[in-house]
Amino acid sequence: MSLTLRTDFGCTEAIIDDDCGLKRFYEVANILLDDLKIRFSNKQDDFDTLTWNFTYKGHILTLYYNIYTGISIYPNKVKEAPRKDNDAVIEVAKYLETKLLVNKARRFIAQ
């Protein structure tokens, strides 16, 4: 996994994993819940897409999953996102990148 940042939609979008399944989404969600102590405030679950909002240090962010595009995080106010919201996305994404790499290494060592 390598972190990719995009600004195609007028805000910072962090691509957490662009080739994964629903199991990986729940792994990411659990890291946010357990390690960063966030709570999801709005969950929209569709057939091929999950969109869950959460607050991180006062910034409303969205954890997004789609079966075709993978997992990403972006500010809830996509086009009107202030710089601090974009910075929060980057902070969360870097934490997740480190945590997911550690988890992957642990699974590899356990084999």
N, C-alpha and C positions, 0 to 999 in steps of 0.2 A: 504494500500500500504506500502510495506517495500522495501527499496532499497537493491538490490543484485548486487554485483560486481563479475565479472568473468574475468579470464585471460586465457581462453581456447585457444584463437587464437593468443597469443603472445602480446596482448595489454590489457588494461583495458576496459571492456565493462560493462556499467551500465544498468541493467535491470530496466526500469522505471515502467513498468506494463506488466506482462506476461499473463494476461487474460483480454483483453479489445477489444474494437471495434475501428472503424475509428474515431468516435466522440472524443474519449479520445486522439487519436493521434493529432487531430486538437487543442484540449485544450492545450496539451503540446507545440505544435508549436506556438500557440498564446501567451503563457507565455514567451517563448523565444523571440518572436518578441516584445511584449509589455514591459516586465520587464527587460530583459537583452539587449534589443535593437540590437539584431542580425539581419542579413539579410541572407536569404537562397540564396546560389550562384549557386547551381545545384540541380535540382529536377528531379528525375527519378521515374515515377509512372507506375507501372505494375499492372496487374490484382489483385494480392494478396500481393504486396509489394510496399512500398514507401521508397525511399532512398534520403534524403535531406541533402546536405552539408551546413555548416555554419562556420563562423569564430567567435571564442570567445577568446578575449584577444590575438589575433595573432595566435591561434591554430585552424587548420582546423579539425572540428569534423563532425560526421555524425549522424543525427537523422534517425532512422530506424524503420519501422513498417512492420510487417508481420501478416497476419490473424491467423497464427498458433502459433507464438512465442511472439507476443506483440510488445512493444515499447522498444527500447534500444538506447543508445548513445555510440559511440566509436570513436577513432581517425581515420581520413581519411586514414592514412598510417598504416594499421592494423599491419602488421608484423614488420615494421620498426619504430614504434611510439616511439619517445623519451619520457623520463620520464615526462617532462613538459606537453606533450600532454595528457598523462594518468592522470596526476594531474588535468588538466583542465576538463577532463571527470568527475572526482569525484566531483569537485567543482560545475559544472553545475547540476549534478545528485542530490547532496545534496540540492541545492537550489530548484530544482523541487520537491523533496520529501516534503520539508517543505511547499511549495506553494500549492501543490496538497492536502496535509492534511488539510491546512487551508480552501481551497475551499470546501472540503468534509464536514468539520465541519460547515461551513456556510450554506450549503445546508441542513444539518441535523437539524440545529437550525431553519431554515426557514419553516420546515415542520409543 
